[in-house]
Amino acid sequence: MRTVNRMDYQPGCPARSLAGHDKDQYYVIVSVDGDWVFLADGRRRCQEKPKKKNKKHIQAAHCLVVERFPVTDDEIYTRLRDYVKCREQNHG
């Protein structure tokens, strides 16, 4: 996992939903378009059909779990799962 220096939303960063029916779900940002981000989790939301969400409704982490695209949905799922496990262990 690599730390991101810039404070903006970048493809490959993990993000947590802050609002909507998917609140508290984790995703990986696959692309950014203005005020919108497109999110995938490797299972319910794959890269071919990402979730479109307003930037103000997510909290992005300042690290990369996916450094290079393209990757498979299984890789996104595995890396996101490992990130969430690590986060839960470190934050109790």
C-alpha positions in Angstrom: 0.0 0.0 0.0 1.4 3.4 -1.0 0.6 6.7 0.6 -0.9 9.4 -1.6 0.5 12.9 -1.0 -2.2 14.9 -2.7 -5.4 15.5 -0.9 -7.7 14.8 -3.7 -9.5 11.7 -4.9 -7.4 9.4 -7.1 -8.1 6.1 -8.8 -6.9 3.3 -6.7 -7.7 4.9 -3.3 -10.1 3.2 -0.9 -13.2 5.2 0.0 -16.0 4.8 2.5 -19.6 5.8 1.7 -20.9 8.5 4.1 -24.5 8.7 2.8 -27.1 6.7 1.0 -28.3 3.2 1.3 -24.7 2.0 1.1 -23.5 4.1 4.1 -20.3 2.7 5.7 -19.5 0.4 2.7 -16.0 0.5 1.3 -15.1 0.8 -2.3 -12.1 1.6 -4.5 -12.2 4.7 -6.7 -11.8 3.6 -10.3 -12.2 7.0 -11.9 -13.0 10.6 -11.2 -15.1 13.1 -13.3 -15.5 16.6 -11.8 -17.5 16.3 -8.6 -18.2 12.6 -9.2 -16.3 9.5 -8.4 -16.9 6.0 -9.8 -16.5 3.2 -7.3 -16.1 -0.5 -7.4 -16.0 -3.2 -4.7 -15.2 -6.2 -6.9 -18.4 -8.0 -6.1 -21.7 -6.0 -6.2 -20.2 -3.2 -8.1 -17.7 -4.3 -10.7 -15.5 -2.0 -12.8 -17.7 -2.4 -15.9 -20.6 -1.0 -13.9 -19.2 1.3 -11.2 -21.3 3.2 -8.7 -21.5 6.9 -9.4 -21.3 9.0 -6.2 -20.8 12.6 -5.4 -17.4 13.4 -3.8 -19.1 15.0 -0.8 -20.8 11.7 0.1 -17.6 9.7 0.4 -14.5 9.7 2.6 -11.4 8.8 0.7 -8.3 7.4 2.3 -4.9 8.9 1.5 -3.3 5.7 0.3 -3.5 3.5 -2.8 -4.7 -0.1 -2.6 -4.6 -0.4 -6.4 -1.6 1.2 -8.0 -2.1 0.3 -11.6 -5.2 -0.3 -13.7 -6.4 -2.5 -15.3 -6.9 -5.0 -12.5 -9.5 -7.8 -12.1 -12.5 -7.4 -9.9 -11.1 -10.2 -7.8 -8.0 -8.2 -7.2 -10.1 -5.1 -6.2 -12.1 -7.3 -3.8 -9.0 -8.9 -2.2 -7.1 -5.6 -1.8 -10.2 -3.9 -0.4 -10.9 -6.7 2.0 -7.3 -6.6 3.2 -7.5 -2.8 3.7 -10.7 -3.1 5.7 -9.3 -5.9 7.9 -6.2 -3.9 8.6 -8.2 -0.8 9.3 -10.5 -2.6 11.8 -7.5 -4.2 13.6 -5.8 -0.8 14.0 -8.9 1.2 15.0 -10.4 -1.4 17.3 
